[in-house]
Each structure stands twice: as structure tokens, then as C-alpha cells.
């Protein structure tokens, strides 16, 4: 005979010859020829024999909480409100005690997380192996594909799905204004002049379903549409004619691309030419033409100035011829200008020279 003491928060299972007999709660007991297993009810229960046999005892079955997890499930085990463990497929047993256990079962055979699980819990390190997350930024829109099939649009936000063997793909599109660089376009004009152009275009995604579902690499297709429209316009004109009509280039390209862009789910906002690069020989000829034009303009201006000056002198001469007083005033004006530049005059000679100077500088009464 042996004495067995079962303390508070303990339970004892009694066996005889390997066969379960009964359960003992808190207290002191004398047992004869029996085996006793003492358990701490604050810890999970591990059955020493087949659990189904033990559960035939109603008292023991009422004292235990059995959780069964199927192959396509997981169970979130909360202990006093805190996530403590994630249970995989199997059978788990816990004592009903002062510790409050809560079990949340989740179906891993689907993608959507429709169980009542807080977002903070989904980010817990214990759930990381079971959850896949995806972020859609404020300036983005996305499409959700499950097993290759389109499911729905996703607005900006954080999304969580169960991680399983079901393929999940998220296609995103940037809703902001975007710029497309169309550089190094070598194009022949109608008269076979080779030009190299650098251009730019601005666009934004207007319909994400058209852009991603109905088209592959919509941005590359948009690039080709601009490229072809640019070539179509330039090839229709000779070099000189093209330079005269270059202001109409951007509106023509925008109008030509507009319909194609709409089919791509894209709205075209603007287009412009950054550079027009001429071949070396054409550039040299253009420079010579420009220099010749500027020289001709300069000669024309000089001739106009000379003509105007001559006409002014002629008019002045006519007035002076008709008016003796005007002649005398003009004469005195020039004498005054000469006198302003002379500080002193040395005169040598007879009195006739002095008299002549007097006649020049002293007004006659």
C-alpha cells in the first residue's frame, strides 16, 4: 500500500495492471497495488494510453477539453487572451482549469481569411508561416488572381490570405501620372533626310482591367503606338516643310495615339519633342544658311540706315539753302563744337587773320 497526495491544481489517474480505473482530484489517498500518474492541470494533458479509452470515463471526459485539428486546418490556441500556439493536424487535450483556453479553428483549404482573427494576430510571428500578405499603396490599384482566375479589384490597403497550395497573384498598376521616354528615334523625311528625335509622353492608367487583363505589357504597346505615329507624321513631309510645320507634330501624335491608348486602358495626357538631331553634313549646311541669312539681314539693315541718314542730310541741306538764318545757326553750331574742344589758340600773322577770326566768333551787328 502506498500513500498518494494530490495537490491543488493536480489530477491523478489510477491504473491497475495497465488498465485505467478512475481519476483522483485534490486530496490524500492510500492505494494498494496500483499505478498512479499525477498531472498538472495548468499544462496540456498527454495521455499515457489511447485517449478514446480514457474518455470513456465521464468524470475524466468532463475534466478535459479535446481539440481535433484536421489535415486542412489549423487552430489558434489562446491562453488567457494571448496567442500561445498554432496547432497543426492532430488531437490535443487540455485540462479545464483556472487557465482560460480559447480555440479558433481556421480552414487552410481556402484563400480568404474569413475567421474572426485580428489583424495584429495575423502579423504575429507564430502565424507568419501560415499567412501571406500583400500591400497595395495609396497610389496603386490591383487585381487579385486565384489559381490563375481573376477574382476582384483591390483598392489601396493591406491584404492577408492563407498560405497554401492555391496560387495567388496580385497584378498592380500605378495610378499616378507617368512619363514615357521615346529616345533615339531615327526617321527619314519624305526627301530622305535622316533625323534623330528624342521625345517624351505623359500618361496614366485609366482602366486597370483593360490594362492588365486584356493587354500584355501595356506600357510597351503604348511606346510602339507613339513611335509609329511619330514616324507617320515625319515621313509625310520634306525636311524644310517639316521645320515649318513642327508645331503641329505634337497635336497630330496625341490624336493618333488617343484611340489606341484607350484600348490599352490608358489615358494620354501630353506629348512633346525634346531634341531634333541633324546629321553632321545637314547641320553644317543649316549653319551656313543661317549665317547667310543673318548676313543678308545685317546688310539690309545697314542699307536702310544709310538711306535714312542720307535722306536726313538732304532734307537739312534743302532747308539751309532756303533759309540763310538757318545756315548761319548751323555754322555757329559747328564752330561751337570746335571751340569746346580747343583750350587755347596761338595766332601769328597780320591783323587780317585776327579780323577773320573775329568775324567767325563774334556775331555781326
ABEGO torsion letter per residue (X at the ends): XBBBBBBBGBBBBBBBGGBBABBBBBEBBBBBGBBBBBBBAABBBBBABBAAAAAABAAAAAABBBBBBBAABBBBBBBGGBBABBBBBEBBBBBBBABBBBBBBBBAABABBABBBBAAAAABAAAAAABBBBBBBAABBBBBBBGGBBABBBBBEBBBBBBBABBBBBBBBBABBBBBBBBGBBBBBAAGBBBBBBBBBBBBBABAAAAAAABBGAAAAAAAAAAAAAAAAAAABBAAAAAAAAAAAAAAAAAAAAAAAAAAGBBBABBBBABBBBBAAAAAAAAAAAAAAAAAAAAAAAAAAAAAAAAAAAAAAAAAAABAAAAAAAAAAAAAAAAAABABBBBBEBAAAAAAAAAAABBBX
